[in-house]
Amino acid sequence: MTSTNSASVAAVEAHSREFLVFSLGEEEYAIDILKVQEIRGYENVTRIANAPDFIKGVTNLRGVIVPIVDLRIKFHLDKVEYGGQTVVIVVNVGERVVGIVVDGVSDVMTLTPEQIKPAPEFGVTLSSDYLSGLGSLDDRMLVLVDIEKLLTSEEMAIVDRVSE
């Protein structure tokens, strides 16, 4: 009987996913931890002419030019001042390395498939195209962002053209 029980636990763990939890304003968001390369403090960036507002500019990360995207602007949130908690999450998406500016990173959380609910179709500040669902754990509700869809959009193609 124990082997069956441990097999079902292993099956649940195999389908569980780890997410990096970050905050934007009052909301908590999460992205797949496997997409995260590193977390850095926010540093000044080089602005790019004619880039969309949410693209703060580019920075040189060990010889790689990395576009920096401010998710607060992208998600149409109130402007937030850059402070000591402001960080850049460097993510790998496809062939691209991108930095995303967030208010702070809190923790890494494992969610089982049962804890992930479909994204609502309305009442969310960002397009549901970029949402992979809502994660609930105890009294916390996390907006799960599909960082790949978000950063492979048409707008990111603009960054490639502008930064060349």
C-alpha positions in Angstrom: 0.0 0.0 0.0 2.8 2.4 0.7 4.3 2.0 -2.7 1.0 3.1 -4.4 0.8 6.1 -2.1 4.4 7.2 -2.8 3.8 6.6 -6.5 0.8 9.0 -6.5 2.8 11.6 -4.5 5.6 11.2 -7.1 3.0 11.7 -9.9 1.7 14.9 -8.3 5.3 16.2 -7.8 6.1 15.4 -11.4 3.2 17.7 -12.5 4.0 20.4 -9.9 5.7 23.5 -11.2 7.9 26.0 -9.4 7.2 29.7 -9.9 9.2 32.8 -8.9 6.8 35.1 -7.1 7.2 38.9 -7.6 5.1 41.9 -6.8 3.9 44.8 -8.9 2.0 47.3 -6.8 -0.4 45.4 -4.5 -0.6 42.3 -6.7 1.5 39.2 -6.6 2.5 37.6 -9.9 4.5 34.5 -10.7 6.5 33.2 -13.7 7.9 29.7 -14.4 11.2 29.4 -12.5 12.7 27.5 -15.4 12.6 30.7 -17.5 14.6 32.7 -14.9 18.3 33.2 -15.4 19.1 35.5 -12.6 17.8 38.3 -10.4 19.7 41.6 -10.3 19.4 45.0 -8.7 18.0 47.7 -11.0 20.7 49.7 -12.7 20.4 52.6 -15.1 19.8 51.6 -18.7 20.6 53.1 -22.1 17.4 54.5 -23.6 16.5 53.5 -27.2 14.9 56.1 -29.4 11.4 55.2 -30.7 11.0 52.2 -28.4 7.6 51.7 -26.7 7.2 53.2 -23.2 7.4 50.0 -21.4 10.9 49.3 -22.8 13.1 51.2 -20.4 16.2 50.6 -22.6 19.0 48.1 -22.8 21.9 47.1 -20.6 25.0 45.1 -21.2 25.0 41.9 -19.2 28.4 40.2 -19.5 28.6 41.1 -23.2 25.0 40.4 -24.1 22.8 43.4 -24.9 19.6 42.8 -22.9 16.3 44.8 -23.4 14.8 45.9 -20.1 11.0 45.8 -19.9 9.1 47.6 -17.1 6.1 45.3 -16.4 4.3 48.1 -14.4 4.1 50.2 -17.6 3.3 47.1 -19.7 0.4 46.2 -17.4 -0.8 49.8 -17.2 -0.2 50.0 -13.5 0.3 53.3 -11.6 3.9 54.5 -11.9 6.0 53.3 -9.1 9.3 54.9 -8.0 12.4 52.8 -8.4 13.7 52.0 -4.9 15.9 49.6 -3.0 13.5 46.7 -3.5 13.2 47.2 -7.3 14.8 44.3 -9.1 15.3 43.0 -12.6 14.5 39.4 -13.3 16.6 38.2 -16.2 14.6 35.6 -18.2 15.4 33.4 -21.1 12.7 33.2 -23.6 13.3 31.3 -26.8 16.5 32.8 -28.3 16.2 36.0 -26.3 17.4 37.2 -22.9 15.2 39.9 -21.5 15.2 41.8 -18.1 11.9 42.6 -16.5 11.6 45.3 -13.9 9.4 44.4 -10.9 8.8 46.0 -7.5 10.3 43.0 -5.6 10.7 39.3 -5.5 9.3 37.4 -2.6 9.8 33.7 -2.9 9.7 30.5 -5.0 6.5 28.6 -4.8 5.6 25.1 -5.9 2.0 24.7 -7.3 0.3 21.5 -8.1 -2.2 21.3 -11.1 -5.1 21.5 -8.6 -3.8 24.8 -7.3 -3.8 26.4 -10.7 -7.1 27.8 -12.0 -7.9 29.1 -15.5 -7.4 32.8 -16.0 -10.5 34.9 -15.9 -11.7 36.5 -19.1 -12.4 39.9 -17.6 -11.4 42.3 -14.8 -7.7 41.8 -15.0 -5.3 44.7 -15.8 -3.4 42.8 -18.5 -4.5 40.9 -21.6 -5.6 37.4 -20.7 -3.4 36.3 -23.6 -0.4 36.7 -21.3 -2.0 34.8 -18.4 -1.5 31.1 -17.8 -3.9 31.0 -14.9 -4.3 31.9 -11.2 -2.5 30.1 -8.5 -4.0 29.8 -5.1 -2.0 28.7 -2.0 -3.6 29.1 1.4 -4.7 32.8 1.5 -2.5 33.9 -1.5 -3.7 34.4 -5.0 -1.0 34.6 -7.7 -1.5 35.9 -11.2 0.5 33.4 -13.3 2.1 35.2 -16.3 3.1 33.3 -19.4 6.4 35.2 -19.8 7.0 33.5 -23.1 3.8 34.8 -24.7 4.4 38.2 -23.1 7.9 38.6 -24.4 7.5 37.1 -27.9 4.8 39.5 -28.8 5.0 41.9 -31.7 6.2 44.6 -29.4 9.4 42.7 -28.6 10.1 42.3 -32.3 10.2 46.1 -32.3 13.0 46.0 -29.7 15.0 43.7 -31.9 14.7 46.1 -34.9 15.4 49.2 -32.8 18.4 47.8 -31.0 20.1 46.5 -34.1 
